[in-house]
């Protein structure tokens, strides 16, 4: 498999599948954009298994196969995603163990893990999204890598919490409830979110405050990045933060379906980020 063709494939996956991620990634220079597309394509492959229609045992088997395939990537592989990830890993010293964390989180979804406390949920968010933040940081580089790593992790938590709040109804239809049962009980909401919409809205409002605090911490990453990487992260974080503001303004709206920003607003956020505006 030709490396350039492998990267072309990963970029096509990113353009087609990454509804928010793509607005930031397109602001990068070509080498970093292609490397991050490879990261996204592999993370997407893992996520698609967890969200697929196969039986849990089959999903776990498929995840185990991916885990083995990335432990030592075959240099003769014809899989474009693995070829691109292997090249990106050598160029940017990707922390490959982070892909294992993404798989760990996906396995938690498959077996139906529930979360009692916010700390439990944050642990899950670190696996499925903080890991992506750390992989991305390896591509970006930083003026203070030691200080940047925990901030990238925190920003990943903020993005994932926002995703969870946006997808409350959809996740519940798949039998997944991420919001902590302790928090639900504290606001009088059924832990399985099957009660009145107003009860769920109170819980969502509580968790919006938590996500806000993770954004405040994670966005401290921006000054530690170069201008293009800062624009990329600012665009992605800005889109999710605007979405969080909308959810916070009308928490009950998430009980009626998935909330999203229009394409023009996402493009505006990306343009403002490229111009140096903070999210």
C-alpha positions in Angstrom: 0.0 0.0 0.0 1.4 3.3 -1.1 1.7 5.7 1.9 0.4 8.7 0.0 -2.7 6.7 -1.1 -3.1 5.5 2.5 -3.2 9.1 3.7 -5.6 10.0 0.9 -8.0 7.3 2.1 -7.8 8.6 5.7 -8.5 12.1 4.7 -11.5 11.0 2.7 -12.8 9.2 5.8 -12.3 12.3 7.9 -14.1 14.6 5.4 -17.0 12.2 5.2 -17.4 11.2 8.8 -16.0 13.9 11.0 -18.8 16.4 11.3 -17.0 18.7 13.8 -13.4 17.5 13.8 -13.0 18.3 10.1 -13.5 22.0 10.6 -10.4 22.2 12.8 -8.2 19.7 11.0 -8.4 21.5 7.7 -6.6 24.5 9.3 -3.4 22.5 9.8 -0.4 22.3 7.4 -0.6 19.3 5.1 1.8 16.9 7.0 0.0 17.4 10.3 -3.4 17.3 8.7 -2.7 14.0 7.1 -1.3 12.5 10.3 -4.3 13.6 12.3 -6.6 12.2 9.6 -4.9 8.8 10.2 -5.5 9.1 13.9 -9.1 10.0 13.3 -9.6 7.1 10.8 -8.4 4.5 13.2 -10.3 6.0 16.1 -13.4 6.0 13.9 -12.9 2.4 13.0 -12.9 1.4 16.7 -15.9 3.6 17.4 -17.9 2.1 14.5 -17.4 -1.4 15.9 -18.9 -0.3 19.3 -21.8 1.4 17.6 -22.5 -1.4 15.1 -25.3 -4.0 15.0 -23.2 -7.1 15.8 -23.6 -9.1 18.9 -21.5 -8.0 21.9 -19.3 -11.1 21.7 -18.6 -10.4 18.0 -17.8 -6.7 18.8 -15.4 -7.7 21.5 -13.7 -10.1 19.1 -13.4 -7.4 16.5 -11.9 -5.0 19.0 -9.4 -7.6 20.1 -8.4 -8.0 16.5 -7.8 -4.3 16.1 -5.8 -4.3 19.4 -3.5 -7.0 18.0 -3.2 -5.3 14.6 -1.8 -2.2 16.1 0.5 -3.8 18.7 2.9 -4.4 15.8 1.8 -3.1 12.5 2.8 -5.3 9.6 5.1 -3.2 7.3 3.6 -5.2 4.4 0.0 -4.3 5.4 -2.4 -3.4 2.6 -4.8 -1.7 5.1 -4.6 2.0 4.3 -5.5 3.1 7.9 -2.8 1.0 9.4 -0.3 2.1 6.8 -1.0 5.7 7.5 -1.0 5.3 11.3 2.3 3.5 11.1 3.9 6.3 9.1 2.4 9.0 11.3 3.6 7.1 14.4 7.2 7.1 13.1 7.1 10.8 12.0 5.4 12.1 15.2 6.1 9.5 17.8 2.5 8.8 18.4 1.7 7.3 21.9 0.2 4.2 20.4 -1.0 3.0 23.8 -3.7 5.7 23.5 -5.4 3.6 20.8 -5.5 0.8 23.4 -7.3 3.2 25.7 -9.9 4.0 23.0 -10.5 0.3 22.6 -10.8 -0.1 26.4 -13.5 2.6 26.4 -15.3 1.0 23.5 -15.3 -2.3 25.3 -16.9 -0.5 28.3 -19.7 0.5 25.9 -20.1 -3.0 24.6 -20.4 -4.6 28.0 -22.8 -1.9 29.2 -20.8 -0.2 31.9 -22.7 2.2 34.0 -21.3 5.2 36.0 -22.1 5.9 39.6 -20.0 9.0 40.1 -18.7 11.8 38.0 -15.2 10.5 38.6 -16.3 7.2 37.1 -17.5 9.0 34.0 -14.4 11.2 33.7 -12.3 8.0 33.7 -14.3 6.8 30.7 -14.0 10.2 29.0 -10.2 10.1 29.4 -10.1 6.8 27.7 -12.2 7.6 24.6 -11.4 11.3 24.2 -8.5 12.3 26.4 -6.5 9.7 24.5 -7.4 11.4 21.2 -6.2 14.7 22.7 -2.9 13.2 23.7 -2.5 11.6 20.2 -3.3 15.0 18.6 -0.8 16.7 20.8 2.0 14.4 19.6 1.2 15.7 16.1 1.0 19.3 17.1 4.0 19.5 19.3 4.2 22.1 22.1 6.4 24.6 23.7 5.8 22.8 27.0 4.9 19.2 26.3 4.9 18.1 30.0 2.4 20.9 30.9 0.4 20.4 27.7 -0.4 16.7 28.1 -2.8 17.0 31.0 -4.5 20.0 29.4 -5.0 18.0 26.2 -6.5 15.3 28.3 -8.8 17.8 30.1 -10.0 19.3 26.8 -10.9 15.8 25.6 -13.0 15.3 28.7 -14.8 18.5 28.0 -15.6 17.5 24.4 -16.8 14.1 25.4 -19.0 15.4 28.2 -20.6 17.7 25.6 -21.1 14.8 23.2 -22.8 12.8 26.0 -25.1 15.6 26.8 -26.0 16.2 23.2 -26.7 12.5 22.6 -28.7 11.7 25.8 -31.8 10.5 23.9 -29.9 8.6 21.2 -27.7 6.8 23.7 -30.7 5.9 25.9 -32.3 4.2 22.9 -29.2 2.0 22.6 -29.5 1.1 26.3 -26.5 3.4 27.2 -26.7 5.8 30.1 -23.5 7.8 30.8 -24.7 10.4 33.2 -23.8 9.4 36.8 -26.5 7.8 38.9 -25.4 9.7 42.0 -26.0 13.0 40.2 -29.3 11.8 38.8 -30.5 10.9 42.3 -29.3 14.3 43.7 -31.7 16.2 41.3 -34.6 13.7 41.5 -34.0 12.1 38.1 -34.4 8.4 37.5 -30.9 7.0 37.0 -32.0 5.3 33.7 -33.3 8.7 32.4 -36.8 7.3 31.8 -38.6 9.9 34.0 -40.2 13.2 33.0 -38.2 15.4 30.6 -38.0 18.1 33.2 -36.1 15.8 35.5 -33.6 14.9 32.8 -33.2 18.6 32.0 -32.2 19.3 35.6 -29.5 16.6 35.4 -28.3 17.9 32.1 -28.0 21.4 33.5 -25.9 20.1 36.4 -23.5 18.3 34.0 -23.3 21.4 31.8 -21.6 23.1 34.7 -19.1 20.3 35.0 -18.3 20.4 31.3 -17.8 24.2 31.5 -15.1 23.7 34.1 -13.4 21.1 32.0 -13.4 23.5 29.1 -11.9 26.3 31.3 -9.1 24.0 32.2 -8.5 22.4 28.8 -8.4 25.6 26.9 -5.3 26.6 28.8 -3.6 24.4 26.2 -4.0 26.9 23.4 -1.0 29.2 24.3 1.3 26.2 24.4 0.6 25.4 20.7 1.9 27.0 17.4 -0.5 29.2 15.5 -1.9 26.5 13.1 -2.3 23.9 15.8 -3.9 26.6 18.1 -6.4 27.4 15.3 -7.2 23.7 14.8 -7.8 23.1 18.5 -9.6 26.4 18.9 -12.0 25.6 16.0 -12.9 22.1 17.4 -13.2 23.3 21.0 -15.1 26.4 19.9 -17.7 24.4 18.0 -18.3 22.1 21.0 -18.3 25.0 23.5 -21.0 26.8 21.5 -23.0 23.6 21.4 -22.6 23.4 25.2 -23.8 27.0 25.6 -27.0 26.1 23.6 -27.6 23.0 25.7 -27.0 25.0 28.9 -29.5 27.6 27.7 -32.2 25.1 27.1 -31.4 21.8 28.8 -34.8 20.2 28.0 -34.1 20.5 24.3 -31.8 17.5 24.4 -34.7 15.3 25.5 -36.3 16.0 22.1 -33.4 14.9 20.0 -29.8 15.7 19.1 -28.8 19.3 19.0 -26.2 20.7 16.6 -24.8 23.9 15.1 -25.6 24.8 11.5 -22.7 24.5 9.1 -22.4 28.3 8.6 -21.8 28.7 12.3 -19.1 26.0 12.4 -17.4 27.6 9.5 -17.5 30.9 11.3 -15.9 29.5 14.4 -13.2 27.9 12.3 -12.5 31.3 10.5 -12.4 33.1 13.8 -10.0 30.6 15.2 -7.7 30.9 12.2 -7.7 34.7 12.8 -6.6 34.1 16.4 -9.9 34.6 18.3 -10.3 32.5 21.5 -13.2 30.0 21.5 
